[in-house]
Amino acid sequence: MMKTNGAVKVLSVLAHEGRVSLLQTLVQAGKNGSSVSALAGVIGQNVKTVSAQLQLMADAELVRVRREGKQMIYCAEFQTLGALFAFIMHDCCGGHEDLRRTVQRVCKC
């Protein structure tokens, strides 16, 4: 289970609109991931800025990277996201079943 200091680190990295957009795009890309240039095009930022943002996200274990030829392909790190969600939802809703059902309904993928 994620500890408080790990959650704070991840949440602080996500406290940026561009990084949230990158993470959402990578989550949608799934395990195939996306190249830096493709990500830059999707979110409307230059490649250098996107690379810097992805490095911060990699340091927080929100994304992982692999090389494919000359390209760096980034993927969302779903294990870290799951650990963050589990940390936030620990002892969800204080035992109130109606609140728990609401959270489950809203969180359906």
N, CA, C and O atoms as a printed pandas DataFrame, in Angstrom:
     atom_number atom_name residue_name chain_id  residue_number  x_coord  y_coord  z_coord
0              1         N          MET        A               1    0.846   -1.183    0.000
1              2        CA          MET        A               1    0.000    0.000    0.000
2              3         C          MET        A               1    0.890    1.244    0.000
3              4         O          MET        A               1    1.944    1.269    0.636
4              5         N          MET        A               2    0.455    2.256   -0.712
5              6        CA          MET        A               2    1.188    3.508   -0.802
6              7         C          MET        A               2    1.162    4.219    0.555
7              8         O          MET        A               2    0.147    4.232    1.252
8              9         N          LYS        A               3    2.288    4.800    0.900
9             10        CA          LYS        A               3    2.401    5.569    2.138
10            11         C          LYS        A               3    2.082    7.040    1.844
11            12         O          LYS        A               3    2.043    7.460    0.688
12            13         N          THR        A               4    1.858    7.805    2.903
13            14        CA          THR        A               4    1.481    9.204    2.761
14            15         C          THR        A               4    2.507    9.999    1.958
15            16         O          THR        A               4    2.131   10.785    1.088
16            17         N          ASN        A               5    3.805    9.806    2.240
17            18        CA          ASN        A               5    4.819   10.582    1.516
18            19         C          ASN        A               5    4.824   10.249    0.023
19            20         O          ASN        A               5    5.074   11.133   -0.797
20            21         N          GLY        A               6    4.554    8.993   -0.348
21            22        CA          GLY        A               6    4.456    8.612   -1.757
22            23         C          GLY        A               6    3.251    9.253   -2.422
23            24         O          GLY        A               6    3.336    9.722   -3.557
24            25         N          ALA        A               7    2.127    9.274   -1.713
25            26        CA          ALA        A               7    0.916    9.894   -2.255
26            27         C          ALA        A               7    1.121   11.389   -2.454
27            28         O          ALA        A               7    0.685   11.948   -3.460
28            29         N          VAL        A               8    1.774   12.030   -1.513
29            30        CA          VAL        A               8    2.033   13.471   -1.626
30            31         C          VAL        A               8    2.919   13.747   -2.833
31            32         O          VAL        A               8    2.680   14.704   -3.569
32            33         N          LYS        A               9    3.934   12.925   -3.043
33            34        CA          LYS        A               9    4.823   13.107   -4.194
34            35         C          LYS        A               9    4.048   12.987   -5.511
35            36         O          LYS        A               9    4.187   13.828   -6.399
36            37         N          VAL        A              10    3.236   11.939   -5.627
37            38        CA          VAL        A              10    2.464   11.722   -6.849
38            39         C          VAL        A              10    1.463   12.851   -7.055
39            40         O          VAL        A              10    1.341   13.378   -8.161
40            41         N          LEU        A              11    0.757   13.221   -6.012
41            42        CA          LEU        A              11   -0.246   14.283   -6.137
42            43         C          LEU        A              11    0.399   15.625   -6.470
43            44         O          LEU        A              11   -0.181   16.422   -7.207
44            45         N          SER        A              12    1.588   15.880   -5.935
45            46        CA          SER        A              12    2.252   17.153   -6.251
46            47         C          SER        A              12    2.660   17.208   -7.718
47            48         O          SER        A              12    2.602   18.271   -8.336
48            49         N          VAL        A              13    3.067   16.086   -8.274
49            50        CA          VAL        A              13    3.402   16.042   -9.701
50            51         C          VAL        A              13    2.142   16.258  -10.536
51            52         O          VAL        A              13    2.196   16.887  -11.593
52            53         N          LEU        A              14    1.024   15.745  -10.070
53            54        CA          LEU        A              14   -0.225   15.886  -10.818
54            55         C          LEU        A              14   -0.881   17.259  -10.639
55            56         O          LEU        A              14   -1.908   17.533  -11.261
56            57         N          ALA        A              15   -0.311   18.111   -9.812
57            58        CA          ALA        A              15   -0.880   19.438   -9.587
58            59         C          ALA        A              15   -0.446   20.400  -10.693
59            60         O          ALA        A              15    0.018   21.510  -10.434
60            61         N          HIS        A              16   -0.611   19.940  -11.928
61            62        CA          HIS        A              16   -0.212   20.733  -13.094
62            63         C          HIS        A              16   -1.090   20.294  -14.262
63            64         O          HIS        A              16   -1.169   19.108  -14.582
64            65         N          GLU        A              17   -1.734   21.247  -14.882
65            66        CA          GLU        A              17   -2.699   20.939  -15.945
66            67         C          GLU        A              17   -2.083   20.137  -17.091
67            68         O          GLU        A              17   -2.697   19.191  -17.584
68            69         N          GLY        A              18   -0.890   20.504  -17.513
69            70        CA          GLY        A              18   -0.241   19.795  -18.612
70            71         C          GLY        A              18    0.079   18.354  -18.275
71            72         O          GLY        A              18   -0.080   17.470  -19.117
72            73         N          ARG        A              19    0.532   18.102  -17.042
73            74        CA          ARG        A              19    0.852   16.723  -16.644
74            75         C          ARG        A              19   -0.416   15.886  -16.495
75            76         O          ARG        A              19   -0.412   14.693  -16.798
76            77         N          VAL        A              20   -1.498   16.505  -16.031
77            78        CA          VAL        A              20   -2.772   15.773  -15.961
78            79         C          VAL        A              20   -3.219   15.396  -17.374
79            80         O          VAL        A              20   -3.675   14.276  -17.601
80            81         N          SER        A              21   -3.091   16.317  -18.312
81            82        CA          SER        A              21   -3.454   16.020  -19.710
82            83         C          SER        A              21   -2.596   14.891  -20.274
83            84         O          SER        A              21   -3.097   14.005  -20.967
84            85         N          LEU        A              22   -1.307   14.931  -19.972
85            86        CA          LEU        A              22   -0.426   13.855  -20.434
86            87         C          LEU        A              22   -0.854   12.519  -19.841
87            88         O          LEU        A              22   -0.922   11.519  -20.555
88            89         N          LEU        A              23   -1.141   12.494  -18.546
89            90        CA          LEU        A              23   -1.536   11.246  -17.907
90            91         C          LEU        A              23   -2.844   10.721  -18.484
91            92         O          LEU        A              23   -2.973    9.523  -18.738
92            93         N          GLN        A              24   -3.810   11.601  -18.692
93            94        CA          GLN        A              24   -5.083   11.169  -19.280
94            95         C          GLN        A              24   -4.858   10.576  -20.668
95            96         O          GLN        A              24   -5.457    9.559  -21.016
96            97         N          THR        A              25   -4.003   11.206  -21.452
97            98        CA          THR        A              25   -3.711   10.711  -22.798
98            99         C          THR        A              25   -3.030    9.351  -22.738
99           100         O          THR        A              25   -3.344    8.459  -23.527
100          101         N          LEU        A              26   -2.103    9.191  -21.810
101          102        CA          LEU        A              26   -1.408    7.909  -21.678
102          103         C          LEU        A              26   -2.323    6.804  -21.139
103          104         O          LEU        A              26   -2.198    5.648  -21.541
104          105         N          VAL        A              27   -3.225    7.149  -20.247
105          106        CA          VAL        A              27   -4.189    6.163  -19.763
106          107         C          VAL        A              27   -5.052    5.682  -20.933
107          108         O          VAL        A              27   -5.326    4.489  -21.056
108          109         N          GLN        A              28   -5.476    6.612  -21.786
109          110        CA          GLN        A              28   -6.284    6.233  -22.956
110          111         C          GLN        A              28   -5.486    5.393  -23.941
111          112         O          GLN        A              28   -6.047    4.530  -24.617
112          113         N          ALA        A              29   -4.175    5.637  -24.031
113          114        CA          ALA        A              29   -3.323    4.871  -24.949
114          115         C          ALA        A              29   -3.110    3.444  -24.470
115          116         O          ALA        A              29   -2.757    2.572  -25.264
116          117         N          GLY        A              30   -3.317    3.195  -23.198
117          118        CA          GLY        A              30   -3.158    1.848  -22.656
118          119         C          GLY        A              30   -1.711    1.383  -22.663
119          120         O          GLY        A              30   -0.783    2.190  -22.613
120          121         N          LYS        A              31   -1.535    0.067  -22.727
121          122        CA          LYS        A              31   -0.188   -0.496  -22.614
122          123         C          LYS        A              31    0.688   -0.194  -23.832
123          124         O          LYS        A              31    1.911   -0.311  -23.746
124          125         N          ASN        A              32    0.096    0.187  -24.953
125          126        CA          ASN        A              32    0.896    0.545  -26.127
126          127         C          ASN        A              32    1.645    1.852  -25.921
127          128         O          ASN        A              32    2.717    2.047  -26.493
128          129         N          GLY        A              33    1.096    2.746  -25.116
129          130        CA          GLY        A              33    1.747    4.006  -24.838
130          131         C          GLY        A              33    1.763    4.933  -26.036
131          132         O          GLY        A              33    1.011    4.753  -26.993
132          133         N          SER        A              34    2.641    5.937  -25.966
133          134        CA          SER        A              34    2.703    6.949  -27.006
134          135         C          SER        A              34    4.087    7.587  -27.008
135          136         O          SER        A              34    4.762    7.652  -25.980
136          137         N          SER        A              35    4.491    8.053  -28.178
137          138        CA          SER        A              35    5.784    8.731  -28.297
138          139         C          SER        A              35    5.668   10.162  -27.790
139          140         O          SER        A              35    4.574   10.717  -27.686
140          141         N          VAL        A              36    6.808   10.740  -27.481
141          142        CA          VAL        A              36    6.838   12.122  -27.008
142          143         C          VAL        A              36    6.252   13.056  -28.056
143          144         O          VAL        A              36    5.471   13.948  -27.722
144          145         N          SER        A              37    6.616   12.863  -29.316
145          146        CA          SER        A              37    6.117   13.760  -30.363
146          147         C          SER        A              37    4.600   13.622  -30.535
147          148         O          SER        A              37    3.911   14.620  -30.745
148          149         N          ALA        A              38    4.080   12.404  -30.448
149          150        CA          ALA        A              38    2.628   12.218  -30.550
150          151         C          ALA        A              38    1.919   12.874  -29.369
151          152         O          ALA        A              38    0.885   13.519  -29.540
152          153         N          LEU        A              39    2.477   12.707  -28.175
153          154        CA          LEU        A              39    1.893   13.337  -26.985
154          155         C          LEU        A              39    1.900   14.853  -27.118
155          156         O          LEU        A              39    0.920   15.518  -26.781
156          157         N          ALA        A              40    3.012   15.396  -27.612
157          158        CA          ALA        A              40    3.116   16.845  -27.788
158          159         C          ALA        A              40    2.028   17.345  -28.733
159          160         O          ALA        A              40    1.417   18.385  -28.490
160          161         N          GLY        A              41    1.792   16.606  -29.803
161          162        CA          GLY        A              41    0.750   16.990  -30.750
162          163         C          GLY        A              41   -0.631   16.947  -30.146
163          164         O          GLY        A              41   -1.449   17.831  -30.402
164          165         N          VAL        A              42   -0.905   15.928  -29.346
165          166        CA          VAL        A              42   -2.235   15.775  -28.752
166          167         C          VAL        A              42   -2.533   16.893  -27.764
167          168         O          VAL        A              42   -3.636   17.439  -27.758
168          169         N          ILE        A              43   -1.551   17.239  -26.924
169          170        CA          ILE        A              43   -1.847   18.239  -25.899
170          171         C          ILE        A              43   -1.451   19.653  -26.307
171          172         O          ILE        A              43   -1.672   20.600  -25.552
172          173         N          GLY        A              44   -0.864   19.803  -27.504
173          174        CA          GLY        A              44   -0.551   21.127  -28.021
174          175         C          GLY        A              44    0.627   21.804  -27.352
175          176         O          GLY        A              44    0.635   23.024  -27.187
176          177         N          GLN        A              45    1.618   21.024  -26.968
177          178        CA          GLN        A              45    2.831   21.565  -26.353
178          179         C          GLN        A              45    4.033   21.185  -27.213
179          180         O          GLN        A              45    3.948   20.287  -28.051
180          181         N          ASN        A              46    5.150   21.872  -27.000
181          182        CA          ASN        A              46    6.335   21.492  -27.762
182          183         C          ASN        A              46    6.988   20.254  -27.149
183          184         O          ASN        A              46    6.766   19.932  -25.982
184          185         N          VAL        A              47    7.784   19.577  -27.943
185          186        CA          VAL        A              47    8.384   18.302  -27.543
186          187         C          VAL        A              47    9.288   18.465  -26.321
187          188         O          VAL        A              47    9.290   17.610  -25.435
188          189         N          LYS        A              48   10.041   19.535  -26.270
189          190        CA          LYS        A              48   10.957   19.760  -25.152
190          191         C          LYS        A              48   10.185   19.886  -23.829
191          192         O          LYS        A              48   10.585   19.317  -22.813
192          193         N          THR        A              49    9.090   20.629  -23.853
193          194        CA          THR        A              49    8.264   20.791  -22.650
194          195         C          THR        A              49    7.664   19.464  -22.235
195          196         O          THR        A              49    7.673   19.118  -21.054
196          197         N          VAL        A              50    7.141   18.716  -23.200
197          198        CA          VAL        A              50    6.527   17.418  -22.899
198          199         C          VAL        A              50    7.572   16.467  -22.326
199          200         O          VAL        A              50    7.284   15.749  -21.369
200          201         N          SER        A              51    8.764   16.446  -22.882
201          202        CA          SER        A              51    9.835   15.589  -22.367
202          203         C          SER        A              51   10.149   15.913  -20.913
203          204         O          SER        A              51   10.310   15.012  -20.091
204          205         N          ALA        A              52   10.235   17.204  -20.599
205          206        CA          ALA        A              52   10.521   17.614  -19.220
206          207         C          ALA        A              52    9.401   17.193  -18.267
207          208         O          ALA        A              52    9.661   16.738  -17.153
208          209         N          GLN        A              53    8.158   17.351  -18.715
209          210        CA          GLN        A              53    7.019   16.954  -17.881
210          211         C          GLN        A              53    6.996   15.442  -17.668
211          212         O          GLN        A              53    6.712   14.967  -16.568
212          213         N          LEU        A              54    7.293   14.694  -18.721
213          214        CA          LEU        A              54    7.306   13.235  -18.610
214          215         C          LEU        A              54    8.415   12.753  -17.670
215          216         O          LEU        A              54    8.245   11.751  -16.976
216          217         N          GLN        A              55    9.530   13.453  -17.645
217          218        CA          GLN        A              55   10.610   13.072  -16.730
218          219         C          GLN        A              55   10.174   13.242  -15.272
219          220         O          GLN        A              55   10.461   12.389  -14.432
220          221         N          LEU        A              56    9.489   14.332  -14.979
221          222        CA          LEU        A              56    8.949   14.517  -13.627
222          223         C          LEU        A              56    7.964   13.406  -13.278
223          224         O          LEU        A              56    7.955   12.899  -12.157
224          225         N          MET        A              57    7.143   13.039  -14.244
225          226        CA          MET        A              57    6.158   11.982  -14.024
226          227         C          MET        A              57    6.833   10.629  -13.852
227          228         O          MET        A              57    6.379    9.807  -13.055
228          229         N          ALA        A              58    7.909   10.390  -14.587
229          230        CA          ALA        A              58    8.659    9.140  -14.450
230          231         C          ALA        A              58    9.322    9.068  -13.077
231          232         O          ALA        A              58    9.349    8.007  -12.454
232          233         N          ASP        A              59    9.855   10.190  -12.607
233          234        CA          ASP        A              59   10.479   10.227  -11.280
234          235         C          ASP        A              59    9.480    9.884  -10.180
235          236         O          ASP        A              59    9.855    9.322   -9.151
236          237         N          ALA        A              60    8.209   10.223  -10.396
237          238        CA          ALA        A              60    7.144    9.909   -9.436
238          239         C          ALA        A              60    6.516    8.544   -9.719
239          240         O          ALA        A              60    5.550    8.159   -9.059
240          241         N          GLU        A              61    7.052    7.816  -10.688
241          242        CA          GLU        A              61    6.570    6.484  -11.087
242          243         C          GLU        A              61    5.137    6.503  -11.619
243          244         O          GLU        A              61    4.409    5.518  -11.502
244          245         N          LEU        A              62    4.742    7.632  -12.204
245          246        CA          LEU        A              62    3.431    7.719  -12.853
246          247         C          LEU        A              62    3.466    7.183  -14.272
247          248         O          LEU        A              62    2.442    6.758  -14.808
248          249         N          VAL        A              63    4.643    7.204  -14.879
249          250        CA          VAL        A              63    4.819    6.686  -16.233
250          251         C          VAL        A              63    6.101    5.861  -16.282
251          252         O          VAL        A              63    6.991    6.010  -15.445
252          253         N          ARG        A              64    6.170    5.003  -17.269
253          254        CA          ARG        A              64    7.408    4.268  -17.549
254          255         C          ARG        A              64    7.741    4.480  -19.021
255          256         O          ARG        A              64    6.872    4.830  -19.820
256          257         N          VAL        A              65    8.979    4.268  -19.364
257          258        CA          VAL        A              65    9.435    4.560  -20.718
258          259         C          VAL        A              65   10.183    3.355  -21.274
259          260         O          VAL        A              65   10.854    2.620  -20.549
260          261         N          ARG        A              66   10.045    3.179  -22.575
261          262        CA          ARG        A              66   10.814    2.147  -23.277
262          263         C          ARG        A              66   11.273    2.741  -24.603
263          264         O          ARG        A              66   10.649    3.656  -25.140
264          265         N          ARG        A              67   12.358    2.215  -25.111
265          266        CA          ARG        A              67   12.882    2.688  -26.391
266          267         C          ARG        A              67   12.380    1.759  -27.499
267          268         O          ARG        A              67   12.424    0.535  -27.379
268          269         N          GLU        A              68   11.907    2.372  -28.569
269          270        CA          GLU        A              68   11.541    1.651  -29.794
270          271         C          GLU        A              68   12.265    2.344  -30.933
271          272         O          GLU        A              68   11.822    3.377  -31.434
272          273         N          GLY        A              69   13.387    1.761  -31.334
273          274        CA          GLY        A              69   14.212    2.412  -32.345
274          275         C          GLY        A              69   14.759    3.710  -31.792
275          276         O          GLY        A              69   15.425    3.718  -30.758
276          277         N          LYS        A              70   14.480    4.809  -32.477
277          278        CA          LYS        A              70   14.943    6.122  -32.021
278          279         C          LYS        A              70   13.936    6.818  -31.108
279          280         O          LYS        A              70   14.238    7.865  -30.535
280          281         N          GLN        A              71   12.748    6.243  -30.972
281          282        CA          GLN        A              71   11.696    6.901  -30.201
282          283         C          GLN        A              71   11.624    6.372  -28.778
283          284         O          GLN        A              71   11.879    5.198  -28.510
284          285         N          MET        A              72   11.271    7.277  -27.880
285          286        CA          MET        A              72   10.971    6.914  -26.502
286          287         C          MET        A              72    9.454    6.836  -26.390
287          288         O          MET        A              72    8.745    7.789  -26.713
288          289         N          ILE        A              73    8.971    5.692  -25.928
289          290        CA          ILE        A              73    7.540    5.463  -25.793
290          291         C          ILE        A              73    7.192    5.457  -24.306
291          292         O          ILE        A              73    7.777    4.710  -23.520
292          293         N          TYR        A              74    6.242    6.291  -23.940
293          294        CA          TYR        A              74    5.815    6.398  -22.545
294          295         C          TYR        A              74    4.470    5.713  -22.363
295          296         O          TYR        A              74    3.602    5.763  -23.234
296          297         N          CYS        A              75    4.320    5.073  -21.209
297          298        CA          CYS        A              75    3.073    4.408  -20.828
298          299         C          CYS        A              75    2.704    4.836  -19.414
299          300         O          CYS        A              75    3.577    5.100  -18.588
300          301         N          ALA        A              76    1.414    4.902  -19.144
301          302        CA          ALA        A              76    0.960    5.158  -17.779
302          303         C          ALA        A              76    1.373    3.974  -16.912
303          304         O          ALA        A              76    1.347    2.827  -17.360
304          305         N          GLU        A              77    1.746    4.255  -15.691
305          306        CA          GLU        A              77    2.109    3.211  -14.730
306          307         C          GLU        A              77    0.865    2.922  -13.893
307          308         O          GLU        A              77    0.629    3.549  -12.860
308          309         N          PHE        A              78    0.079    1.958  -14.364
309          310        CA          PHE        A              78   -1.213    1.671  -13.757
310          311         C          PHE        A              78   -1.092    1.164  -12.328
311          312         O          PHE        A              78   -2.009    1.357  -11.529
312          313         N          GLN        A              79    0.007    0.530  -11.993
313          314        CA          GLN        A              79    0.196    0.043  -10.625
314          315         C          GLN        A              79    0.287    1.232   -9.652
315          316         O          GLN        A              79   -0.292    1.195   -8.567
316          317         N          THR        A              80    1.008    2.270  -10.045
317          318        CA          THR        A              80    1.107    3.462   -9.194
318          319         C          THR        A              80   -0.249    4.143   -9.079
319          320         O          THR        A              80   -0.638    4.575   -7.994
320          321         N          LEU        A              81   -0.970    4.243  -10.192
321          322        CA          LEU        A              81   -2.298    4.860  -10.144
322          323         C          LEU        A              81   -3.228    4.079   -9.235
323          324         O          LEU        A              81   -3.969    4.662   -8.444
324          325         N          GLY        A              82   -3.188    2.752   -9.348
325          326        CA          GLY        A              82   -4.015    1.907   -8.485
326          327         C          GLY        A              82   -3.666    2.083   -7.014
327          328         O          GLY        A              82   -4.548    2.137   -6.158
328          329         N          ALA        A              83   -2.360    2.173   -6.727
329          330        CA          ALA        A              83   -1.929    2.374   -5.340
330          331         C          ALA        A              83   -2.393    3.731   -4.814
331          332         O          ALA        A              83   -2.778    3.854   -3.651
332          333         N          LEU        A              84   -2.353    4.749   -5.677
333          334        CA          LEU        A              84   -2.836    6.069   -5.272
334          335         C          LEU        A              84   -4.331    6.033   -4.986
335          336         O          LEU        A              84   -4.786    6.569   -3.976
336          337         N          PHE        A              85   -5.090    5.407   -5.868
337          338        CA          PHE        A              85   -6.538    5.308   -5.659
338          339         C          PHE        A              85   -6.835    4.547   -4.365
339          340         O          PHE        A              85   -7.714    4.943   -3.599
340          341         N          ALA        A              86   -6.111    3.465   -4.125
341          342        CA          ALA        A              86   -6.312    2.680   -2.903
342          343         C          ALA        A              86   -5.983    3.517   -1.669
343          344         O          ALA        A              86   -6.687    3.450   -0.662
344          345         N          PHE        A              87   -4.903    4.311   -1.751
345          346        CA          PHE        A              87   -4.537    5.179   -0.632
346          347         C          PHE        A              87   -5.654    6.184   -0.347
347          348         O          PHE        A              87   -6.060    6.369    0.800
348          349         N          ILE        A              88   -6.139    6.823   -1.398
349          350        CA          ILE        A              88   -7.182    7.837   -1.231
350          351         C          ILE        A              88   -8.477    7.213   -0.712
351          352         O          ILE        A              88   -9.163    7.802    0.124
352          353         N          MET        A              89   -8.803    6.038   -1.201
353          354        CA          MET        A              89  -10.081    5.418   -0.874
354          355         C          MET        A              89   -9.998    4.488    0.335
355          356         O          MET        A              89  -10.975    3.809    0.652
356          357         N          HIS        A              90   -8.857    4.443    1.012
357          358        CA          HIS        A              90   -8.702    3.578    2.187
358          359         C          HIS        A              90   -9.823    3.872    3.177
359          360         O          HIS        A              90  -10.108    5.025    3.502
360          361         N          ASP        A              91  -10.439    2.816    3.638
361          362        CA          ASP        A              91  -11.581    2.944    4.550
362          363         C          ASP        A              91  -12.645    3.870    3.982
363          364         O          ASP        A              91  -13.195    4.728    4.672
364          365         N          CYS        A              92  -12.910    3.665    2.706
365          366        CA          CYS        A              92  -13.842    4.508    1.955
366          367         C          CYS        A              92  -15.170    4.688    2.667
367          368         O          CYS        A              92  -15.808    3.727    3.096
368          369         N          CYS        A              93  -15.560    5.922    2.777
369          370        CA          CYS        A              93  -16.914    6.323    3.130
370          371         C          CYS        A              93  -17.293    6.033    4.580
371          372         O          CYS        A              93  -18.472    6.096    4.927
372          373         N          GLY        A              94  -16.331    5.722    5.421
373          374        CA          GLY        A              94  -16.605    5.546    6.851
374          375         C          GLY        A              94  -17.669    4.515    7.148
375          376         O          GLY        A              94  -18.404    4.648    8.126
376          377         N          GLY        A              95  -17.765    3.483    6.315
377          378        CA          GLY        A              95  -18.737    2.424    6.540
378          379         C          GLY        A              95  -20.145    2.742    6.061
379          380         O          GLY        A              95  -21.055    1.938    6.263
380          381         N          HIS        A              96  -20.345    3.885    5.437
381          382        CA          HIS        A              96  -21.675    4.258    4.931
382          383         C          HIS        A              96  -21.876    3.616    3.559
383          384         O          HIS        A              96  -21.273    4.032    2.570
384          385         N          GLU        A              97  -22.714    2.618    3.519
385          386        CA          GLU        A              97  -22.930    1.840    2.299
386          387         C          GLU        A              97  -23.433    2.688    1.139
387          388         O          GLU        A              97  -23.015    2.464    0.002
388          389         N          ASP        A              98  -24.309    3.646    1.383
389          390        CA          ASP        A              98  -24.836    4.489    0.310
390          391         C          ASP        A              98  -23.728    5.326   -0.332
391          392         O          ASP        A              98  -23.730    5.517   -1.548
392          393         N          LEU        A              99  -22.793    5.823    0.458
393          394        CA          LEU        A              99  -21.665    6.578   -0.086
394          395         C          LEU        A              99  -20.741    5.675   -0.895
395          396         O          LEU        A              99  -20.256    6.064   -1.957
396          397         N          ARG        A             100  -20.498    4.467   -0.386
397          398        CA          ARG        A             100  -19.640    3.521   -1.100
398          399         C          ARG        A             100  -20.227    3.192   -2.470
399          400         O          ARG        A             100  -19.495    3.141   -3.458
400          401         N          ARG        A             101  -21.533    2.970   -2.540
401          402        CA          ARG        A             101  -22.185    2.677   -3.821
402          403         C          ARG        A             101  -22.056    3.857   -4.782
403          404         O          ARG        A             101  -21.835    3.664   -5.977
404          405         N          THR        A             102  -22.193    5.071   -4.264
405          406        CA          THR        A             102  -22.041    6.263   -5.098
406          407         C          THR        A             102  -20.636    6.323   -5.687
407          408         O          THR        A             102  -20.475    6.576   -6.880
408          409         N          VAL        A             103  -19.630    6.093   -4.867
409          410        CA          VAL        A             103  -18.244    6.104   -5.339
410          411         C          VAL        A             103  -18.044    5.030   -6.393
411          412         O          VAL        A             103  -17.423    5.293   -7.424
412          413         N          GLN        A             104  -18.552    3.834   -6.164
413          414        CA          GLN        A             104  -18.406    2.756   -7.151
414          415         C          GLN        A             104  -19.089    3.118   -8.466
415          416         O          GLN        A             104  -18.540    2.862   -9.538
416          417         N          ARG        A             105  -20.261    3.701   -8.398
417          418        CA          ARG        A             105  -20.999    4.067   -9.610
418          419         C          ARG        A             105  -20.229    5.128  -10.410
419          420         O          ARG        A             105  -20.127    5.031  -11.633
420          421         N          VAL        A             106  -19.700    6.117   -9.734
421          422        CA          VAL        A             106  -18.987    7.214  -10.397
422          423         C          VAL        A             106  -17.674    6.727  -10.994
423          424         O          VAL        A             106  -17.255    7.226  -12.038
424          425         N          CYS        A             107  -17.019    5.771  -10.361
425          426        CA          CYS        A             107  -15.681    5.330  -10.784
426          427         C          CYS        A             107  -15.700    4.254  -11.861
427          428         O          CYS        A             107  -14.627    3.808  -12.267
428          429         N          LYS        A             108  -16.830    3.822  -12.335
429          430        CA          LYS        A             108  -16.870    2.768  -13.358
430          431         C          LYS        A             108  -16.179    3.245  -14.630
431          432         O          LYS        A             108  -16.386    4.368  -15.088
432          433         N          CYS        A             109  -15.366    2.375  -15.180
433          434        CA          CYS        A             109  -14.673    2.678  -16.452
434          435         C          CYS        A             109  -15.498    2.185  -17.611
435          436         O          CYS        A             109  -15.097    2.340  -18.764
